[in-house]
């Protein structure tokens, strides 16, 4: 059956949800998801005049016997699982639709397993964003609605594969997942070169992967946190391969997903059937996607390093949600490094610099550094 992907935007069609029963939020992250701190390094490398500052403090750190590590260091999104669920459900309910939310933290199903014990979210699907190396690159696969009883075993297999990848084994696992009619596998932000192997190499591996995986990949994601230009490339790829397009907001901050799926389904299982069997998908881009891409990325970054006094104890300050190895190589919250006087000055300076991002001067510099990375009008004429 031919894929039928429809794309709407709320700023062009405020009544797009009329006639639908539910809204689906796919691909968003909670406080249980570990995220790279490489964005700090990128700030210093790309913002004019700051590379020299970073290199100075990096040398100073090494001379003091402390290795500044932006690869293993990580931060966690500010919203706890129930807060993340409520943010996503709330946006959908404001449209007059019933809400279904599929949270996909990196390589863990802890959030949905916990939320299934809470009355208001007990129907949440067991889902994950699986880091799947393939060839010389890696892809992120949104695996939605795993059987509850088998979720832990599938996670063990996912983690084992990521540590010891093998192309043939990945394709075999995808066939197994495809044999379960209630499971949906989405290729998240397909053209984004996460592994930094180079755009040309990544695209070549992407084509090879999509061809090899075939229909075991049930849809390609139009990502709410990536630029309209990149999403247009995904649209062309879907047209060439015959794959369905689907939403995926990729929310890490306080702002809800920038796109959702509209459906007449009354359960997530029915929605999966709509995607896999009927091959229908209606994606609705929300108002926040109309804002310039750089501003939205900056906003998300700022939420990572902002203090939230209203949050629970131990999760209020940005340095309680960011983690770095101490001098003994043990990963700890940065707040404990501050207390011991062991915090690396370059890292502290970098975070404080990022927090200046709410100033008008910073925003101008940031936009200049990333000029041309998106379409200013954010026009979503994708099909």
Secondary structure, DSSP 4 states (H G I P E B T S, - for coil): ---EEEEEETTT-TTTTTT--EEEEESB--TTSEEE-HHHHHHHHHSTT-HHHHHHHHHHHHHTT----TTT-EEE-SS-HHHHHHHHHHHHHTTT-EEEEE---BT--HHHHHHTTSGGGTT--EEEEEEEEETTEEEEEEEEEE-GGGHHHHHHHHHHHHHS--HHHHHHHHHHHHTSTT-EEEEETTT--TT-S-HHHHHHHHHHHHHHHGGGS-EEEEETTS-HHHHHHHHHHHHHHTPPEEEE--B-SSSPPSEEEEE--SSHHHHHHHHHTS-EEEEEE-GGGGS-HHHHHHHHHHHHT---TTSPTTSSSGGGSEEEE-TTS-EEEHHHHHHTT---HHHHHHHHHHHGGGSHHHHHHHHHHTTTSS-TT------
